[in-house]
């Protein structure tokens, strides 16, 4: 159990049997009376936002969350399948739960799946992934209208801008937090 003095941005609590994360937090101490804790809470399952004010002495239940290492297997329609590497059970996340992470999912990639009770609700990718360039336009010397970068497409279908020396068939490292090019993979 948490009490109101534990409240802070990023804390995960359970309200009405659903997990919430505190996305904004303000503390105020009026001249008289109890301290007030104004929180903006985001539902971790459906994304709805709540504004709540709590007083000192209020208590909260800790959200029953667990992160497990799993391996990405495949996607079918708008469903993405992952396998727990310890007990070989498979879980499925829908397209809306995966979000932009689908741009970086390749076969056998190890990810962290966030589970509420036993229901998968989110995914955390490794900070960097290596992807093969499948489409890259040739860069003409002196073509500086677009700066020193050109558009490419990687094996997942994700498009980004990279330095002009990047060609089709090579692997590059991409930062999954920003979606930007980091470096060429040395083989």
N, CA, C and O atoms as a DFTB+ gen file, in Angstrom:
748 C
 N C O
     1  1       0.839      -1.190       0.000
     2  2       0.000       0.000       0.000
     3  2       0.879       1.248       0.000
     4  3       1.929       1.296       0.641
     5  1       0.420       2.242      -0.732
     6  2       1.059       3.552      -0.725
     7  2       0.177       4.510       0.051
     8  3      -1.033       4.303       0.153
     9  1       0.781       5.570       0.605
    10  2      -0.038       6.650       1.145
    11  2       0.249       7.914       0.334
    12  3       1.124       7.911      -0.532
    13  1      -0.471       8.971       0.608
    14  2      -0.384      10.162      -0.233
    15  2       1.018      10.779      -0.267
    16  3       1.359      11.453      -1.238
    17  1       1.826      10.568       0.755
    18  2       3.184      11.131       0.730
    19  2       4.087      10.392      -0.262
    20  3       5.156      10.897      -0.605
    21  1       3.677       9.204      -0.731
    22  2       4.449       8.456      -1.733
    23  2       4.148       8.903      -3.156
    24  3       4.876       8.530      -4.076
    25  1       3.096       9.692      -3.365
    26  2       2.698      10.077      -4.719
    27  2       3.795      10.874      -5.405
    28  3       4.379      11.784      -4.818
    29  1       4.067      10.521      -6.652
    30  2       5.040      11.238      -7.482
    31  2       4.803      10.852      -8.935
    32  3       4.117       9.871      -9.222
    33  1       5.367      11.618      -9.833
    34  2       5.227      11.348     -11.262
    35  2       5.857       9.994     -11.583
    36  3       6.972       9.697     -11.154
    37  1       5.116       9.170     -12.355
    38  2       5.624       7.866     -12.760
    39  2       5.201       6.721     -11.855
    40  3       5.410       5.558     -12.200
    41  1       4.598       7.031     -10.682
    42  2       4.154       5.986      -9.772
    43  2       2.944       5.262     -10.362
    44  3       2.055       5.894     -10.934
    45  1       2.914       3.946     -10.223
    46  2       1.815       3.141     -10.762
    47  2       0.959       2.647      -9.599
    48  3       1.438       1.944      -8.709
    49  1      -0.332       3.036      -9.625
    50  2      -1.256       2.640      -8.569
    51  2      -2.484       1.982      -9.182
    52  3      -2.704       2.053     -10.391
    53  1      -3.277       1.343      -8.336
    54  2      -4.487       0.672      -8.809
    55  2      -5.704       1.418      -8.274
    56  3      -5.819       1.652      -7.071
    57  1      -6.621       1.793      -9.184
    58  2      -7.873       2.458      -8.824
    59  2      -8.999       1.679      -9.497
    60  3      -8.955       1.439     -10.704
    61  1     -10.000       1.287      -8.729
    62  2     -11.139       0.523      -9.265
    63  2     -10.691      -0.694     -10.077
    64  3     -11.236      -0.967     -11.146
    65  1      -9.710      -1.412      -9.572
    66  2      -9.183      -2.634     -10.191
    67  2      -8.558      -2.423     -11.567
    68  3      -8.534      -3.347     -12.380
    69  1      -8.055      -1.223     -11.837
    70  2      -7.335      -0.950     -13.080
    71  2      -6.050      -0.202     -12.758
    72  3      -6.017       0.603     -11.827
    73  1      -4.975      -0.464     -13.531
    74  2      -3.696       0.213     -13.258
    75  2      -3.677       1.620     -13.847
    76  3      -4.128       1.845     -14.970
    77  1      -3.149       2.557     -13.069
    78  2      -2.980       3.937     -13.505
    79  2      -1.550       4.360     -13.229
    80  3      -0.916       3.890     -12.284
    81  1      -1.049       5.265     -14.079
    82  2       0.262       5.854     -13.855
    83  2       0.077       7.351     -13.670
    84  3      -0.709       7.977     -14.381
    85  1       0.800       7.923     -12.715
    86  2       0.710       9.365     -12.468
    87  2       1.563      10.073     -13.518
    88  3       2.778       9.883     -13.571
    89  1       0.912      10.901     -14.362
    90  2       1.634      11.602     -15.428
    91  2       1.915      13.059     -15.067
    92  3       2.786      13.685     -15.671
    93  1       1.187      13.607     -14.087
    94  2       1.452      14.966     -13.616
    95  2       1.089      15.016     -12.143
    96  3       0.132      14.371     -11.713
    97  1       1.851      15.784     -11.365
    98  2       1.672      15.786      -9.930
    99  2       1.960      17.176      -9.386
   100  3       2.963      17.794      -9.744
   101  1       1.077      17.668      -8.521
   102  2       1.306      18.961      -7.855
   103  2       0.954      18.822      -6.380
   104  3      -0.068      18.239      -6.017
   105  1       1.822      19.369      -5.544
   106  2       1.596      19.352      -4.101
   107  2       1.285      20.777      -3.665
   108  3       1.949      21.722      -4.092
   109  1       0.268      20.931      -2.807
   110  2       0.010      22.266      -2.262
   111  2      -0.355      22.140      -0.786
   112  3      -1.032      21.200      -0.369
   113  1       0.109      23.105      -0.020
   114  2      -0.169      23.148       1.414
   115  2      -0.869      24.469       1.697
   116  3      -0.220      25.507       1.836
   117  1      -2.210      24.427       1.783
   118  2      -2.920      25.663       2.100
   119  2      -2.595      26.114       3.531
   120  3      -2.085      25.330       4.331
   121  1      -2.882      27.333       3.833
   122  2      -2.586      27.877       5.167
   123  2      -3.243      27.082       6.272
   124  3      -2.636      26.843       7.316
   125  1      -4.471      26.675       6.052
   126  2      -5.178      25.864       7.043
   127  2      -5.515      24.513       6.415
   128  3      -5.640      24.407       5.195
   129  1      -5.659      23.513       7.225
   130  2      -6.126      22.231       6.731
   131  2      -5.017      21.315       6.261
   132  3      -3.830      21.562       6.477
   133  1      -5.452      20.238       5.604
   134  2      -4.525      19.202       5.157
   135  2      -3.851      19.576       3.836
   136  3      -4.336      20.415       3.077
   137  1      -2.718      18.923       3.595
   138  2      -2.022      19.079       2.314
   139  2      -2.856      18.454       1.207
   140  3      -3.576      17.482       1.436
   141  1      -2.755      19.023      -0.010
   142  2      -3.486      18.512      -1.164
   143  2      -2.507      17.999      -2.205
   144  3      -1.465      18.608      -2.446
   145  1      -2.847      16.882      -2.816
   146  2      -2.032      16.271      -3.855
   147  2      -2.894      16.184      -5.112
   148  3      -3.793      15.347      -5.198
   149  1      -2.615      17.053      -6.086
   150  2      -3.373      17.037      -7.342
   151  2      -2.631      16.159      -8.335
   152  3      -1.453      16.380      -8.618
   153  1      -3.327      15.166      -8.859
   154  2      -2.698      14.197      -9.760
   155  2      -3.473      14.091     -11.060
   156  3      -4.703      14.129     -11.083
   157  1      -2.722      13.959     -12.137
   158  2      -3.304      13.581     -13.421
   159  2      -2.873      12.138     -13.634
   160  3      -1.680      11.839     -13.687
   161  1      -3.856      11.240     -13.756
   162  2      -3.603       9.812     -13.840
   163  2      -4.011       9.292     -15.206
   164  3      -5.058       9.668     -15.732
   165  1      -3.185       8.427     -15.783
   166  2      -3.494       7.825     -17.081
   167  2      -3.742       6.335     -16.885
   168  3      -2.924       5.629     -16.294
   169  1      -4.880       5.867     -17.390
   170  2      -5.215       4.453     -17.333
   171  2      -4.255       3.697     -18.257
   172  3      -4.133       4.038     -19.434
   173  1      -3.582       2.685     -17.738
   174  2      -2.576       1.965     -18.514
   175  2      -3.189       0.943     -19.462
   176  3      -2.480       0.356     -20.280
   177  1      -4.500       0.722     -19.362
   178  2      -5.160      -0.224     -20.256
   179  2      -5.822       0.495     -21.427
   180  3      -5.596       0.135     -22.582
   181  1      -6.638       1.509     -21.138
   182  2      -7.363       2.174     -22.230
   183  2      -6.912       3.602     -22.503
   184  3      -7.406       4.220     -23.447
   185  1      -5.988       4.151     -21.709
   186  2      -5.410       5.467     -21.990
   187  2      -6.225       6.657     -21.519
   188  3      -5.833       7.795     -21.779
   189  1      -7.351       6.441     -20.830
   190  2      -8.145       7.577     -20.364
   191  2      -7.396       8.325     -19.261
   192  3      -6.616       7.741     -18.509
   193  1      -7.654       9.633     -19.187
   194  2      -6.984      10.500     -18.213
   195  2      -7.977      10.894     -17.123
   196  3      -9.115      11.261     -17.415
   197  1      -7.543      10.817     -15.872
   198  2      -8.345      11.257     -14.731
   199  2      -7.613      12.382     -14.028
   200  3      -6.386      12.361     -13.926
   201  1      -8.356      13.365     -13.543
   202  2      -7.799      14.381     -12.648
   203  2      -8.375      14.113     -11.266
   204  3      -9.591      14.129     -11.080
   205  1      -7.499      13.868     -10.298
   206  2      -7.954      13.571      -8.944
   207  2      -7.156      14.410      -7.949
   208  3      -5.988      14.725      -8.175
   209  1      -7.804      14.760      -6.859
   210  2      -7.136      15.461      -5.764
   211  2      -7.253      14.588      -4.524
   212  3      -8.336      14.126      -4.166
   213  1      -6.111      14.372      -3.879
   214  2      -6.077      13.553      -2.677
   215  2      -5.578      14.396      -1.507
   216  3      -4.888      15.399      -1.690
   217  1      -5.935      13.973      -0.323
   218  2      -5.516      14.654       0.905
   219  2      -4.464      13.800       1.611
   220  3      -4.363      12.597       1.372
   221  1      -3.689      14.436       2.477
   222  2      -2.706      13.663       3.232
   223  2      -3.447      12.630       4.071
   224  3      -4.499      12.925       4.637
   225  1      -2.911      11.448       4.149
   226  2      -3.551      10.363       4.873
   227  2      -4.296       9.388       3.979
   228  3      -4.617       8.285       4.422
   229  1      -4.588       9.759       2.719
   230  2      -5.236       8.829       1.792
   231  2      -4.266       7.694       1.464
   232  3      -3.052       7.891       1.436
   233  1      -4.818       6.507       1.216
   234  2      -3.947       5.379       0.868
   235  2      -4.363       4.798      -0.482
   236  3      -5.505       4.946      -0.919
   237  1      -3.402       4.131      -1.131
   238  2      -3.592       3.615      -2.488
   239  2      -3.028       2.211      -2.580
   240  3      -2.050       1.867      -1.917
   241  1      -3.662       1.415      -3.412
   242  2      -3.198       0.058      -3.636
   243  2      -2.145       0.071      -4.742
   244  3      -2.303       0.749      -5.758
   245  1      -1.088      -0.675      -4.535
   246  2      -0.040      -0.813      -5.548
   247  2      -0.595      -1.620      -6.718
   248  3      -1.259      -2.636      -6.516
   249  1      -0.320      -1.165      -7.946
   250  2      -0.784      -1.893      -9.133
   251  2      -0.029      -3.213      -9.248
   252  3       1.189      -3.254      -9.073
   253  1      -0.754      -4.289      -9.542
   254  2      -0.164      -5.616      -9.658
   255  2       0.448      -5.772     -11.053
   256  3      -0.109      -6.450     -11.917
   257  1       1.600      -5.136     -11.255
   258  2       2.270      -5.131     -12.559
   259  2       3.530      -5.984     -12.499
   260  3       4.196      -6.076     -11.468
   261  1       3.832      -6.601     -13.629
   262  2       5.032      -7.427     -13.738
   263  2       5.586      -7.263     -15.148
   264  3       4.831      -7.220     -16.120
   265  1       6.903      -7.174     -15.251
   266  2       7.541      -7.147     -16.574
   267  2       8.237      -8.472     -16.789
   268  3       8.955      -8.960     -15.916
   269  1       8.018      -9.058     -17.974
   270  2       8.666     -10.330     -18.306
   271  2       9.382     -10.199     -19.633
   272  3       8.889      -9.572     -20.571
   273  1      10.565     -10.810     -19.691
   274  2      11.303     -10.880     -20.953
   275  2      10.602     -11.886     -21.854
   276  3      10.351     -13.027     -21.466
   277  1      10.292     -11.436     -23.069
   278  2       9.665     -12.323     -24.035
   279  2      10.301     -12.112     -25.393
   280  3      10.982     -11.117     -25.640
   281  1      10.060     -13.077     -26.266
   282  2      10.638     -13.048     -27.606
   283  2       9.516     -12.819     -28.615
   284  3       8.481     -13.483     -28.577
   285  1       9.747     -11.853     -29.529
   286  2       8.756     -11.576     -30.565
   287  2       8.757     -12.727     -31.568
   288  3       9.809     -13.133     -32.060
   289  1       7.556     -13.251     -31.867
   290  2       7.435     -14.367     -32.795
   291  2       6.959     -13.913     -34.173
   292  3       7.687     -14.054     -35.155
   293  1       5.741     -13.367     -34.254
   294  2       5.167     -12.990     -35.545
   295  2       3.959     -12.098     -35.319
   296  3       3.500     -11.930     -34.189
   297  1       3.442     -11.522     -36.414
   298  2       2.181     -10.799     -36.333
   299  2       1.236     -11.344     -37.389
   300  3       1.646     -11.782     -38.464
   301  1      -0.045     -11.301     -37.042
   302  2      -1.081     -11.778     -37.947
   303  2      -2.217     -10.776     -37.844
   304  3      -2.742     -10.522     -36.760
   305  1      -2.591     -10.208     -38.987
   306  2      -3.573      -9.128     -39.017
   307  2      -3.060      -8.007     -38.110
   308  3      -1.974      -7.483     -38.356
   309  1      -3.791      -7.628     -37.086
   310  2      -3.350      -6.582     -36.167
   311  2      -3.007      -7.142     -34.793
   312  3      -3.167      -6.460     -33.782
   313  1      -2.538      -8.380     -34.759
   314  2      -2.183      -9.031     -33.508
   315  2      -0.712      -9.445     -33.550
   316  3      -0.234     -10.007     -34.535
   317  1      -0.007      -9.152     -32.451
   318  2       1.423      -9.442     -32.350
   319  2       1.627     -10.486     -31.255
   320  3       1.118     -10.338     -30.144
   321  1       2.380     -11.549     -31.578
   322  2       2.543     -12.673     -30.674
   323  2       3.963     -12.728     -30.115
   324  3       4.947     -12.533     -30.829
   325  1       4.033     -13.005     -28.803
   326  2       5.296     -13.066     -28.081
   327  2       5.331     -14.346     -27.265
   328  3       4.289     -14.859     -26.858
   329  1       6.553     -14.870     -27.020
   330  2       6.690     -16.098     -26.253
   331  2       7.539     -15.852     -25.013
   332  3       8.623     -15.272     -25.086
   333  1       7.024     -16.303     -23.876
   334  2       7.771     -16.266     -22.619
   335  2       8.892     -17.287     -22.751
   336  3       8.635     -18.448     -23.069
   337  1      10.124     -16.875     -22.513
   338  2      11.265     -17.754     -22.736
   339  2      11.491     -18.756     -21.611
   340  3      12.322     -19.655     -21.737
   341  1      10.755     -18.605     -20.509
   342  2      10.937     -19.558     -19.414
   343  2       9.900     -20.677     -19.444
   344  3      10.242     -21.843     -19.245
   345  1       8.621     -20.330     -19.692
   346  2       7.604     -21.375     -19.682
   347  2       7.001     -21.617     -21.076
   348  3       6.089     -22.431     -21.219
   349  1       7.497     -20.926     -22.083
   350  2       7.108     -21.098     -23.483
   351  2       5.634     -20.784     -23.766
   352  3       5.103     -21.195     -24.798
   353  1       4.974     -20.062     -22.862
   354  2       3.606     -19.618     -23.113
   355  2       3.638     -18.438     -24.073
   356  3       4.583     -17.650     -24.085
   357  1       2.576     -18.332     -24.885
   358  2       2.490     -17.214     -25.829
   359  2       1.449     -16.219     -25.349
   360  3       0.411     -16.592     -24.802
   361  1       1.752     -14.923     -25.568
   362  2       0.790     -13.854     -25.290
   363  2       0.633     -13.034     -26.558
   364  3       1.501     -13.033     -27.431
   365  1      -0.502     -12.331     -26.641
   366  2      -0.807     -11.531     -27.821
   367  2      -1.108     -10.099     -27.399
   368  3      -1.813      -9.859     -26.419
   369  1      -0.564      -9.156     -28.155
   370  2      -0.882      -7.739     -27.984
   371  2      -1.477      -7.229     -29.283
   372  3      -1.032      -7.610     -30.366
   373  1      -2.478      -6.371     -29.179
   374  2      -3.103      -5.806     -30.376
   375  2      -2.306      -4.616     -30.875
   376  3      -1.436      -4.092     -30.179
   377  1      -2.618      -4.204     -32.086
   378  2      -1.930      -3.099     -32.750
   379  2      -1.961      -1.820     -31.921
   380  3      -0.960      -1.106     -31.861
   381  1      -3.097      -1.513     -31.277
   382  2      -3.182      -0.282     -30.498
   383  2      -2.331      -0.338     -29.236
   384  3      -1.921       0.713     -28.742
   385  1      -2.048      -1.522     -28.693
   386  2      -1.155      -1.654     -27.532
   387  2       0.315      -1.547     -27.951
   388  3       1.145      -1.044     -27.194
   389  1       0.626      -2.016     -29.144
   390  2       2.003      -1.991     -29.648
   391  2       2.406      -0.568     -30.036
   392  3       3.511      -0.127     -29.723
   393  1       1.505       0.150     -30.719
   394  2       1.787       1.520     -31.138
   395  2       2.939       1.580     -32.132
   396  3       3.034       0.746     -33.032
   397  1       3.815       2.569     -31.968
   398  2       4.940       2.766     -32.880
   399  2       6.034       1.720     -32.714
   400  3       6.953       1.657     -33.531
   401  1       5.951       0.907     -31.682
   402  2       6.958      -0.140     -31.478
   403  2       6.994      -1.129     -32.629
   404  3       8.008      -1.792     -32.845
   405  1       5.880      -1.240     -33.383
   406  2       5.832      -2.191     -34.498
   407  2       6.870      -1.855     -35.567
   408  3       7.255      -2.725     -36.347
   409  1       7.324      -0.604     -35.611
   410  2       8.336      -0.190     -36.587
   411  2       9.694      -0.840     -36.339
   412  3      10.560      -0.819     -37.214
   413  1       9.886      -1.414     -35.157
   414  2      11.200      -1.944     -34.793
   415  2      11.173      -3.428     -34.431
   416  3      12.192      -3.981     -34.017
   417  1      10.019      -4.077     -34.582
   418  2       9.904      -5.497     -34.227
   419  2      10.410      -6.387     -35.346
   420  3       9.892      -6.358     -36.463
   421  1      11.423      -7.175     -35.037
   422  2      11.935      -8.166     -35.978
   423  2      11.881      -9.534     -35.289
   424  3      11.860      -9.615     -34.061
   425  1      11.860     -10.591     -36.076
   426  2      11.763     -11.946     -35.526
   427  2      12.823     -12.177     -34.461
   428  3      13.979     -11.781     -34.614
   429  1      12.406     -12.827     -33.376
   430  2      13.264     -13.241     -32.264
   431  2      13.817     -12.100     -31.418
   432  3      14.712     -12.324     -30.604
   433  1      13.304     -10.882     -31.590
   434  2      13.753      -9.754     -30.777
   435  2      13.266      -9.934     -29.347
   436  3      12.092     -10.228     -29.126
   437  1      14.162      -9.759     -28.367
   438  2      13.782      -9.849     -26.955
   439  2      13.240      -8.508     -26.502
   440  3      13.893      -7.479     -26.672
   441  1      12.035      -8.516     -25.922
   442  2      11.389      -7.305     -25.429
   443  2      10.876      -7.569     -24.013
   444  3      10.823      -8.715     -23.567
   445  1      10.503      -6.504     -23.317
   446  2       9.860      -6.633     -22.016
   447  2       8.376      -6.396     -22.210
   448  3       7.976      -5.360     -22.741
   449  1       7.552      -7.348     -21.783
   450  2       6.105      -7.219     -21.864
   451  2       5.595      -6.878     -20.465
   452  3       5.920      -7.555     -19.490
   453  1       4.785      -5.810     -20.384
   454  2       4.201      -5.392     -19.113
   455  2       2.871      -6.113     -18.939
   456  3       1.993      -6.043     -19.799
   457  1       2.736      -6.812     -17.806
   458  2       1.528      -7.575     -17.520
   459  2       0.819      -6.975     -16.308
   460  3       1.454      -6.661     -15.301
   461  1      -0.500      -6.818     -16.412
   462  2      -1.329      -6.430     -15.275
   463  2      -2.110      -7.666     -14.894
   464  3      -2.892      -8.178     -15.696
   465  1      -1.912      -8.158     -13.677
   466  2      -2.359      -9.481     -13.274
   467  2      -1.721     -10.454     -14.272
   468  3      -0.516     -10.690     -14.186
   469  1      -2.467     -11.019     -15.202
   470  2      -1.837     -11.870     -16.216
   471  2      -2.124     -11.369     -17.633
   472  3      -1.829     -12.052     -18.613
   473  1      -2.700     -10.174     -17.727
   474  2      -3.078      -9.609     -19.022
   475  2      -1.964      -8.721     -19.561
   476  3      -1.554      -7.786     -18.873
   477  1      -1.454      -8.980     -20.779
   478  2      -0.422      -8.108     -21.345
   479  2      -1.020      -6.755     -21.720
   480  3      -2.046      -6.688     -22.397
   481  1      -0.365      -5.664     -21.272
   482  2      -0.905      -4.331     -21.556
   483  2       0.100      -3.403     -22.237
   484  3      -0.281      -2.323     -22.689
   485  1       1.361      -3.792     -22.323
   486  2       2.331      -2.895     -22.942
   487  2       3.622      -3.600     -23.291
   488  3       3.845      -4.758     -22.939
   489  1       4.474      -2.857     -24.002
   490  2       5.744      -3.409     -24.479
   491  2       6.846      -2.374     -24.282
   492  3       6.626      -1.176     -24.456
   493  1       8.030      -2.853     -23.917
   494  2       9.214      -2.001     -23.836
   495  2      10.286      -2.633     -24.710
   496  3      10.707      -3.766     -24.479
   497  1      10.718      -1.886     -25.712
   498  2      11.750      -2.374     -26.630
   499  2      13.133      -2.133     -26.052
   500  3      13.292      -1.302     -25.157
   501  1      14.145      -2.853     -26.554
   502  2      15.508      -2.473     -26.213
   503  2      15.768      -1.068     -26.779
   504  3      15.115      -0.658     -27.738
   505  1      16.712      -0.338     -26.192
   506  2      16.965       1.040     -26.640
   507  2      17.447       1.113     -28.083
   508  3      17.178       2.094     -28.777
   509  1      18.159       0.082     -28.543
   510  2      18.705       0.098     -29.905
   511  2      18.403      -1.230     -30.599
   512  3      18.476      -2.295     -29.985
   513  1      18.063      -1.152     -31.893
   514  2      17.880      -2.352     -32.706
   515  2      18.668      -2.197     -33.998
   516  3      18.869      -1.090     -34.497
   517  1      19.114      -3.346     -34.532
   518  2      19.821      -3.360     -35.808
   519  2      18.860      -3.843     -36.888
   520  3      18.329      -4.950     -36.801
   521  1      18.636      -3.012     -37.909
   522  2      17.723      -3.350     -38.990
   523  2      18.420      -3.204     -40.326
   524  3      19.295      -2.355     -40.497
   525  1      18.018      -4.052     -41.283
   526  2      18.610      -4.017     -42.615
   527  2      17.888      -2.996     -43.490
   528  3      16.662      -2.890     -43.459
   529  1      18.659      -2.256     -44.261
   530  2      18.110      -1.268     -45.184
   531  2      17.610      -2.006     -46.425
   532  3      18.376      -2.713     -47.080
   533  1      16.323      -1.843     -46.748
   534  2      15.751      -2.537     -47.903
   535  2      15.543      -1.612     -49.094
   536  3      15.415      -2.077     -50.226
   537  1      15.509      -0.306     -48.846
   538  2      15.324       0.635     -49.946
   539  2      16.081       1.916     -49.627
   540  3      15.847       2.550     -48.598
   541  1      16.987       2.287     -50.518
   542  2      17.747       3.522     -50.353
   543  2      18.017       4.105     -51.732
   544  3      18.611       3.451     -52.589
   545  1      17.584       5.313     -51.932
   546  2      17.830       5.999     -53.203
   547  2      19.311       6.352     -53.295
   548  3      19.927       6.688     -52.284
   549  1      19.895       6.280     -54.504
   550  2      21.290       6.712     -54.638
   551  2      21.382       8.206     -54.379
   552  3      20.470       8.970     -54.694
   553  1      22.487       8.596     -53.806
   554  2      22.676      10.003     -53.466
   555  2      23.639      10.626     -54.463
   556  3      24.752      10.138     -54.660
   557  1      23.197      11.711     -55.089
   558  2      24.039      12.386     -56.068
   559  2      24.921      13.396     -55.351
   560  3      24.452      14.183     -54.529
   561  1      26.213      13.357     -55.681
   562  2      27.140      14.296     -55.067
   563  2      26.724      15.716     -55.424
   564  3      26.399      15.997     -56.577
   565  1      26.732      16.587     -54.468
   566  2      26.325      17.961     -54.703
   567  2      24.838      18.184     -54.493
   568  3      24.362      19.316     -54.587
   569  1      24.104      17.128     -54.214
   570  2      22.680      17.251     -53.954
   571  2      22.491      17.710     -52.508
   572  3      22.289      16.897     -51.607
   573  1      22.558      19.009     -52.308
   574  2      22.491      19.525     -50.944
   575  2      21.161      20.216     -50.653
   576  3      21.010      20.862     -49.615
   577  1      20.206      20.085     -51.555
   578  2      18.900      20.705     -51.322
   579  2      18.213      20.081     -50.110
   580  3      17.473      20.759     -49.396
   581  1      18.454      18.799     -49.880
   582  2      17.831      18.128     -48.737
   583  2      18.796      18.017     -47.565
   584  3      18.518      17.288     -46.613
   585  1      19.897      18.706     -47.611
   586  2      20.882      18.615     -46.535
   587  2      21.753      17.390     -46.720
   588  3      21.852      16.842     -47.818
   589  1      22.370      16.972     -45.657
   590  2      23.251      15.809     -45.729
   591  2      22.556      14.552     -45.236
   592  3      23.127      13.794     -44.451
   593  1      21.338      14.325     -45.684
   594  2      20.641      13.097     -45.343
   595  2      19.705      12.713     -46.482
   596  3      19.328      13.537     -47.315
   597  1      19.347      11.437     -46.487
   598  2      18.432      10.957     -47.525
   599  2      17.441       9.991     -46.894
   600  3      17.740       9.405     -45.853
   601  1      16.263       9.808     -47.501
   602  2      15.280       8.882     -46.933
   603  2      15.607       7.436     -47.304
   604  3      16.062       7.154     -48.412
   605  1      15.366       6.526     -46.360
   606  2      15.530       5.094     -46.608
   607  2      14.353       4.348     -45.970
   608  3      13.591       4.916     -45.187
   609  1      14.224       3.071     -46.321
   610  2      13.242       2.195     -45.696
   611  2      13.985       0.969     -45.174
   612  3      14.846       0.418     -45.860
   613  1      13.644       0.541     -43.943
   614  2      14.277      -0.640     -43.363
   615  2      13.336      -1.840     -43.477
   616  3      12.199      -1.699     -43.929
   617  1      13.804      -3.006     -43.070
   618  2      13.089      -4.268     -43.273
   619  2      11.695      -4.322     -42.657
   620  3      10.874      -5.128     -43.093
   621  1      11.401      -3.495     -41.661
   622  2      10.074      -3.488     -41.045
   623  2       9.109      -2.558     -41.771
   624  3       7.922      -2.518     -41.445
   625  1       9.611      -1.804     -42.760
   626  2       8.777      -0.850     -43.480
   627  2       8.896       0.566     -42.929
   628  3       8.305       1.496     -43.477
   629  1       9.657       0.736     -41.848
   630  2       9.853       2.050     -41.230
   631  2      10.739       2.917     -42.112
   632  3      11.741       2.444     -42.649
   633  1      10.371       4.182     -42.262
   634  2      11.142       5.124     -43.072
   635  2      11.802       6.166     -42.174
   636  3      11.195       6.655     -41.221
   637  1      13.053       6.498     -42.492
   638  2      13.791       7.506     -41.737
   639  2      14.847       8.136     -42.622
   640  3      15.090       7.685     -43.742
   641  1      15.472       9.186     -42.107
   642  2      16.530       9.885     -42.849
   643  2      17.881       9.488     -42.257
   644  3      18.053       9.402     -41.041
   645  1      18.837       9.249     -43.166
   646  2      20.165       8.792     -42.762
   647  2      21.226       9.542     -43.562
   648  3      20.896      10.226     -44.531
   649  1      22.494       9.422     -43.170
   650  2      23.565      10.035     -43.964
   651  2      23.626       9.433     -45.374
   652  3      23.177       8.306     -45.581
   653  1      24.170      10.167     -46.333
   654  2      24.149       9.731     -47.730
   655  2      24.938       8.463     -48.044
   656  3      24.683       7.851     -49.082
   657  1      25.878       8.037     -47.208
   658  2      26.685       6.855     -47.515
   659  2      25.958       5.535     -47.211
   660  3      26.490       4.466     -47.510
   661  1      24.783       5.587     -46.636
   662  2      24.020       4.371     -46.316
   663  2      23.397       3.829     -47.598
   664  3      22.752       4.568     -48.343
   665  1      23.595       2.523     -47.855
   666  2      23.101       1.892     -49.083
   667  2      22.214       0.695     -48.741
   668  3      22.179       0.240     -47.597
   669  1      21.502       0.197     -49.744
   670  2      20.664      -0.983     -49.562
   671  2      21.513      -2.172     -49.155
   672  3      22.655      -2.317     -49.591
   673  1      20.934      -3.033     -48.301
   674  2      21.607      -4.272     -47.937
   675  2      22.463      -4.202     -46.691
   676  3      22.836      -5.246     -46.157
   677  1      22.794      -3.008     -46.201
   678  2      23.598      -2.942     -44.984
   679  2      22.692      -2.814     -43.774
   680  3      21.523      -2.447     -43.896
   681  1      23.234      -3.117     -42.618
   682  2      22.471      -2.996     -41.373
   683  2      22.855      -1.698     -40.677
   684  3      24.012      -1.278     -40.674
   685  1      21.827      -1.077     -40.083
   686  2      22.071       0.141     -39.315
   687  2      21.456      -0.023     -37.924
   688  3      20.552      -0.833     -37.718
   689  1      21.965       0.758     -36.982
   690  2      21.415       0.776     -35.631
   691  2      20.477       1.969     -35.509
   692  3      20.820       3.088     -35.889
   693  1      19.274       1.707     -34.965
   694  2      18.270       2.753     -34.784
   695  2      17.924       2.842     -33.304
   696  3      17.760       1.821     -32.636
   697  1      17.813       4.065     -32.794
   698  2      17.380       4.313     -31.418
   699  2      15.859       4.175     -31.379
   700  3      15.162       4.965     -32.016
   701  1      15.331       3.196     -30.652
   702  2      13.884       2.944     -30.641
   703  2      13.124       4.020     -29.872
   704  3      11.911       4.141     -30.040
   705  1      13.799       4.802     -29.035
   706  2      13.119       5.857     -28.276
   707  2      12.816       7.056     -29.160
   708  3      11.789       7.713     -28.982
   709  1      13.704       7.352     -30.118
   710  2      13.525       8.520     -30.981
   711  2      13.202       8.148     -32.416
   712  3      12.660       8.967     -33.160
   713  1      13.528       6.912     -32.822
   714  2      13.317       6.484     -34.203
   715  2      14.380       7.005     -35.151
   716  3      14.179       7.005     -36.365
   717  1      15.511       7.451     -34.614
   718  2      16.561       8.048     -35.442
   719  2      17.738       7.102     -35.646
   720  3      17.995       6.199     -34.850
   721  1      18.441       7.352     -36.749
   722  2      19.655       6.615     -37.108
   723  2      20.738       6.876     -36.063
   724  3      20.904       8.007     -35.605
   725  1      21.485       5.812     -35.682
   726  2      22.588       5.976     -34.742
   727  2      23.920       5.735     -35.445
   728  3      24.790       6.606     -35.458
   729  1      24.072       4.542     -36.030
   730  2      25.337       4.205     -36.678
   731  2      25.146       3.038     -37.635
   732  3      24.116       2.364     -37.623
   733  1      26.150       2.814     -38.456
   734  2      26.173       1.663     -39.336
   735  2      26.728       0.483     -38.543
   736  3      27.663       0.653     -37.760
   737  1      26.166      -0.712     -38.734
   738  2      26.624      -1.910     -38.022
   739  2      27.866      -2.439     -38.713
   740  3      27.867      -2.695     -39.917
   741  1      28.922      -2.598     -37.932
   742  2      30.172      -3.153     -38.479
   743  2      30.084      -4.657     -38.397
   744  3      29.781      -5.207     -37.338
   745  1      30.347      -5.339     -39.517
   746  2      30.246      -6.808     -39.515
   747  2      31.574      -7.442     -39.641
   748  3      31.674      -8.669     -39.656
